[in-house]
């Protein structure tokens, strides 16, 4: 396929109402922030333009997550891609822990940026107040917990999960370092109220920033297949034992459902009464396809 047909879908329905409240709270919290740490999984589509105005006057650290699942042939966005102020970039793997270079670099990088830049009305405070921002389910809470384990030898202070929406409100400040005295504020994942286009929304959905059911697992699986073929990423052929790549999602889901036993019992009304029949479960097969992609089992893929 040369292009993907989104069927006139409206991305406005993909923006949950609670995010508007979270966005307002974050704008208030920005006034007390010395630096922003932006966690991003997709280099370009993962940025929230609604927060760009704050980056012009504050240091900004961009942390690219899950780079071990990204296509090494497709270079990520430049580390200095901030719109203003001091900007730095760090890349890390799928997990944040004391061995991840992200956890080792963030605190020294933030401290250097804050020391080199003006702090405006917070110049008299010795402590560093850092706001962690990003779209939903991108690893903000995991990063905070990782920094606490590394610098304070403390356990996790904020809940994490594999679904968007775990952090529902701006939390209290969480200390992550003693010298320098540094506090991070975890924030709810917020999507732009107006996504640039349907394709950007689809990329965010594939990475788990939008609940699958809001978009539809069927069209997400179809767009994923289109993207894999477009990028010549045919890891799914080997993963599912196909003879060759396919351009339509129905044969692929049928094969996945058959080979992995994704079936469902359906009651059919006939002339002699109700009969239970086993049917292929296409939604379950689509979810399996999406889950394999997110786990890196279809190869290393960069959507942007």
C-alpha positions as CSV (number, residue, x, y, z in Angstrom):
1,X,0.0,0.0,0.0
2,X,1.3,3.4,-0.9
3,X,-0.9,5.2,1.7
4,X,-3.1,4.2,4.7
5,X,-6.8,4.9,4.8
6,X,-7.8,6.1,8.2
7,X,-11.5,6.1,7.3
8,X,-12.1,9.7,8.4
9,X,-11.5,9.0,12.1
10,X,-11.7,11.9,14.5
11,X,-8.8,12.1,16.9
12,X,-10.7,14.5,19.2
13,X,-12.4,11.5,21.0
14,X,-9.0,10.1,21.9
15,X,-8.3,13.0,24.3
16,X,-9.7,11.9,27.7
17,X,-11.4,14.7,29.7
18,X,-9.2,14.3,32.8
19,X,-6.2,15.4,30.7
20,X,-7.5,19.0,30.4
21,X,-7.4,19.3,34.2
22,X,-3.9,17.8,34.4
23,X,-2.7,20.2,31.8
24,X,-4.0,23.2,33.8
25,X,-2.3,21.8,37.0
26,X,1.0,21.4,35.1
27,X,1.0,25.0,33.9
28,X,0.7,26.1,37.5
29,X,3.5,23.8,38.6
30,X,5.7,25.1,35.7
31,X,6.0,28.5,37.5
32,X,8.0,26.8,40.4
33,X,10.2,24.6,38.1
34,X,13.9,25.2,37.6
35,X,14.2,22.6,34.9
36,X,12.0,20.3,32.8
37,X,12.9,16.7,32.2
38,X,10.8,15.5,29.2
39,X,10.4,11.7,28.8
40,X,9.7,10.7,25.2
41,X,9.4,7.3,23.5
42,X,8.7,8.5,19.9
43,X,11.3,11.1,18.8
44,X,8.9,13.6,17.1
45,X,5.3,12.5,17.5
46,X,5.8,12.1,21.3
47,X,6.3,15.8,21.9
48,X,3.4,17.8,23.4
49,X,3.3,21.3,21.8
50,X,1.0,22.5,24.6
51,X,4.1,22.8,26.9
52,X,6.5,24.4,24.4
53,X,6.0,27.9,25.7
54,X,7.5,26.9,29.0
55,X,10.7,25.5,27.5
56,X,11.8,28.9,26.1
57,X,12.8,30.2,29.5
58,X,13.8,27.0,31.4
59,X,16.5,24.4,30.9
60,X,15.2,21.3,29.3
61,X,16.5,17.8,29.3
62,X,15.0,15.4,26.7
63,X,15.2,11.7,27.7
64,X,14.5,9.3,24.9
65,X,13.2,6.0,26.3
66,X,13.3,2.4,25.0
67,X,16.1,3.1,22.5
68,X,17.0,-0.6,22.6
69,X,13.7,-1.2,20.8
70,X,14.3,1.5,18.1
71,X,15.6,0.9,14.6
72,X,19.4,1.8,14.7
73,X,19.2,2.8,11.1
74,X,16.8,5.7,11.9
75,X,18.6,8.3,13.9
76,X,16.6,9.9,16.8
77,X,15.9,13.6,17.0
78,X,18.9,15.8,17.8
79,X,19.8,16.0,21.4
80,X,19.7,19.8,21.3
81,X,16.3,20.0,19.8
82,X,14.8,22.2,22.5
83,X,13.2,25.4,21.3
84,X,15.1,27.6,23.7
85,X,17.0,27.9,26.9
86,X,19.5,25.2,27.8
87,X,18.7,21.9,26.1
88,X,20.3,18.5,26.5
89,X,19.4,14.9,25.4
90,X,19.9,11.5,26.9
91,X,18.9,8.1,25.4
92,X,18.2,4.9,27.4
93,X,16.9,1.4,27.2
94,X,13.5,-0.1,28.0
95,X,14.2,-0.3,31.7
96,X,15.5,2.4,34.0
97,X,17.7,1.2,36.8
98,X,21.2,2.0,38.3
99,X,22.9,0.5,35.3
100,X,21.1,2.6,32.7
101,X,23.1,5.6,31.5
102,X,19.9,7.7,31.8
103,X,19.8,7.3,35.6
104,X,23.5,8.1,35.8
105,X,23.4,11.2,33.6
106,X,20.1,13.0,34.5
107,X,21.0,14.5,37.9
108,X,24.5,15.9,36.9
109,X,23.1,17.2,33.6
110,X,20.1,18.9,35.4
111,X,22.4,20.4,38.1
112,X,24.8,21.8,35.4
113,X,21.9,23.4,33.4
114,X,20.3,25.0,36.4
115,X,23.7,26.3,37.7
116,X,24.5,27.9,34.3
117,X,21.1,29.5,33.7
118,X,19.0,32.2,35.4
119,X,16.6,31.0,38.1
120,X,14.4,34.2,38.1
121,X,12.3,34.3,41.3
122,X,13.8,31.1,42.7
123,X,17.4,32.4,42.8
124,X,17.5,32.5,46.6
125,X,16.6,28.7,46.9
126,X,19.4,26.2,47.0
127,X,17.1,23.3,46.2
128,X,16.4,22.2,42.6
129,X,12.7,21.8,41.7
130,X,12.4,19.6,38.5
131,X,9.2,18.9,36.6
132,X,9.0,15.6,34.8
133,X,6.7,15.8,31.7
134,X,5.6,13.6,28.8
135,X,2.7,11.9,27.1
136,X,1.0,9.0,29.0
137,X,2.8,5.7,29.6
138,X,6.2,6.9,28.6
139,X,8.1,6.0,31.8
140,X,8.1,9.2,33.9
141,X,7.3,7.5,37.2
142,X,9.9,4.7,36.4
143,X,12.6,7.3,35.8
144,X,11.8,9.1,39.2
145,X,11.9,5.7,41.1
146,X,15.2,4.8,39.3
147,X,16.8,8.1,40.4
148,X,15.7,7.6,44.0
149,X,17.2,4.1,44.0
150,X,20.5,5.3,42.6
151,X,21.1,8.5,44.6
152,X,19.1,8.0,47.8
153,X,19.0,4.1,48.0
154,X,15.3,4.4,48.5
155,X,12.4,2.4,47.1
156,X,9.8,3.6,44.7
157,X,7.8,6.7,45.6
158,X,5.3,6.7,42.7
159,X,3.1,4.1,41.1
160,X,4.1,2.7,37.6
161,X,2.2,0.6,35.1
162,X,2.0,-0.5,31.6
163,X,-1.2,1.3,30.8
164,X,-1.7,5.1,30.2
165,X,-3.3,7.1,33.1
166,X,-1.6,5.6,36.2
167,X,-0.6,9.1,37.4
168,X,-3.9,11.0,37.5
169,X,-2.8,14.2,39.2
170,X,0.3,16.3,39.8
171,X,1.9,14.8,42.9
172,X,3.9,16.2,45.8
173,X,7.6,16.8,45.3
174,X,9.7,13.7,45.5
175,X,13.3,13.9,46.6
176,X,15.7,12.1,44.3
177,X,19.1,13.5,45.5
178,X,20.8,15.0,48.5
179,X,23.8,16.7,47.0
180,X,22.6,18.7,45.2
181,X,19.2,18.8,47.0
182,X,16.9,17.9,44.1
183,X,13.1,17.3,44.0
184,X,11.2,15.9,41.0
185,X,7.5,16.3,40.5
186,X,5.8,13.5,38.7
187,X,3.0,14.7,36.4
188,X,0.1,12.9,34.6
189,X,0.8,12.0,31.0
190,X,-0.9,14.6,28.9
191,X,-1.7,14.5,25.2
192,X,-2.0,17.6,23.1
193,X,-5.8,18.6,23.1
194,X,-5.5,18.8,19.3
195,X,-3.3,16.1,17.9
196,X,-1.5,17.1,14.7
197,X,-3.2,14.5,12.6
198,X,-4.6,11.0,12.8
199,X,-1.3,9.4,11.9
200,X,0.4,11.1,14.9
201,X,-2.3,9.8,17.1
202,X,-2.0,6.3,15.7
203,X,1.8,6.3,16.5
204,X,1.1,7.4,20.0
205,X,-1.5,4.7,20.4
206,X,0.8,2.0,19.1
207,X,3.3,3.0,21.9
208,X,0.6,2.8,24.5
209,X,0.1,6.5,25.1
210,X,-3.6,6.2,24.2
211,X,-5.9,3.3,25.4
212,X,-6.3,0.7,22.7
213,X,-10.1,0.6,22.9
214,X,-10.4,4.4,22.2
215,X,-8.7,3.9,18.8
216,X,-9.6,0.2,18.0
217,X,-7.2,-2.7,18.0
218,X,-8.2,-3.7,14.5
219,X,-7.2,-0.4,12.8
220,X,-4.1,-0.2,15.1
221,X,-3.0,-3.6,13.9
222,X,-3.7,-2.7,10.3
223,X,-1.6,0.5,10.6
224,X,1.2,-1.4,12.3
225,X,1.3,-3.9,9.4
226,X,1.3,-1.0,6.9
227,X,4.2,0.7,8.8
228,X,6.3,-2.5,9.1
229,X,6.0,-3.2,5.3
230,X,6.7,0.5,4.5
231,X,9.9,0.3,6.5
232,X,10.9,-3.1,5.1
233,X,10.6,-4.6,8.6
234,X,9.5,-8.2,8.0
235,X,10.2,-9.7,11.4
236,X,6.6,-10.6,11.7
237,X,7.0,-13.1,8.8
238,X,9.4,-15.2,10.8
239,X,7.7,-14.6,14.1
240,X,4.4,-16.1,12.9
241,X,5.8,-18.6,10.4
242,X,4.4,-16.9,7.3
243,X,5.6,-17.8,3.9
244,X,6.0,-14.2,2.8
245,X,5.0,-10.7,3.8
246,X,1.4,-9.8,3.4
247,X,-0.3,-6.4,2.7
248,X,-3.7,-7.1,4.3
249,X,-4.3,-7.5,8.0
250,X,-7.1,-10.1,7.7
251,X,-4.9,-13.0,6.5
252,X,-2.3,-12.2,9.1
253,X,-4.8,-12.1,12.0
254,X,-6.4,-15.3,10.8
255,X,-3.0,-17.0,10.8
256,X,-2.1,-15.7,14.3
257,X,-5.5,-16.8,15.6
258,X,-5.2,-20.3,14.1
259,X,-1.6,-20.9,15.1
260,X,-1.9,-19.5,18.7
261,X,-5.3,-20.9,19.4
262,X,-7.1,-17.5,19.7
263,X,-10.7,-18.7,19.5
264,X,-14.0,-17.8,21.2
265,X,-17.2,-19.7,21.8
266,X,-20.2,-18.1,19.9
267,X,-23.8,-19.1,20.4
268,X,-25.7,-19.5,17.1
269,X,-29.5,-19.7,16.9
270,X,-30.5,-22.4,14.4
271,X,-33.8,-24.1,13.4
272,X,-33.2,-26.9,15.9
273,X,-32.0,-24.7,18.8
274,X,-28.9,-22.9,20.1
275,X,-25.6,-24.3,18.9
276,X,-22.2,-23.3,20.4
277,X,-19.6,-22.8,17.7
278,X,-15.9,-22.0,18.0
279,X,-14.9,-19.0,16.0
280,X,-11.5,-17.3,15.4
281,X,-11.0,-14.4,17.8
282,X,-9.7,-11.7,15.6
283,X,-9.6,-9.0,18.3
284,X,-7.4,-11.3,20.5
285,X,-5.1,-11.9,17.5
286,X,-4.8,-8.1,16.9
287,X,-3.9,-7.6,20.5
288,X,-1.3,-10.3,20.3
289,X,0.2,-8.6,17.2
290,X,0.3,-5.2,19.1
291,X,1.8,-6.8,22.2
292,X,4.6,-8.5,20.2
293,X,5.4,-5.1,18.6
294,X,5.6,-3.3,22.0
295,X,7.8,-6.1,23.4
296,X,10.3,-5.8,20.5
297,X,9.5,-9.3,19.3
298,X,8.9,-8.1,15.7
299,X,12.3,-6.4,15.4
300,X,13.6,-2.9,16.3
301,X,11.2,-0.3,14.8
302,X,11.1,3.5,15.0
303,X,7.7,4.9,14.0
304,X,8.9,8.4,13.2
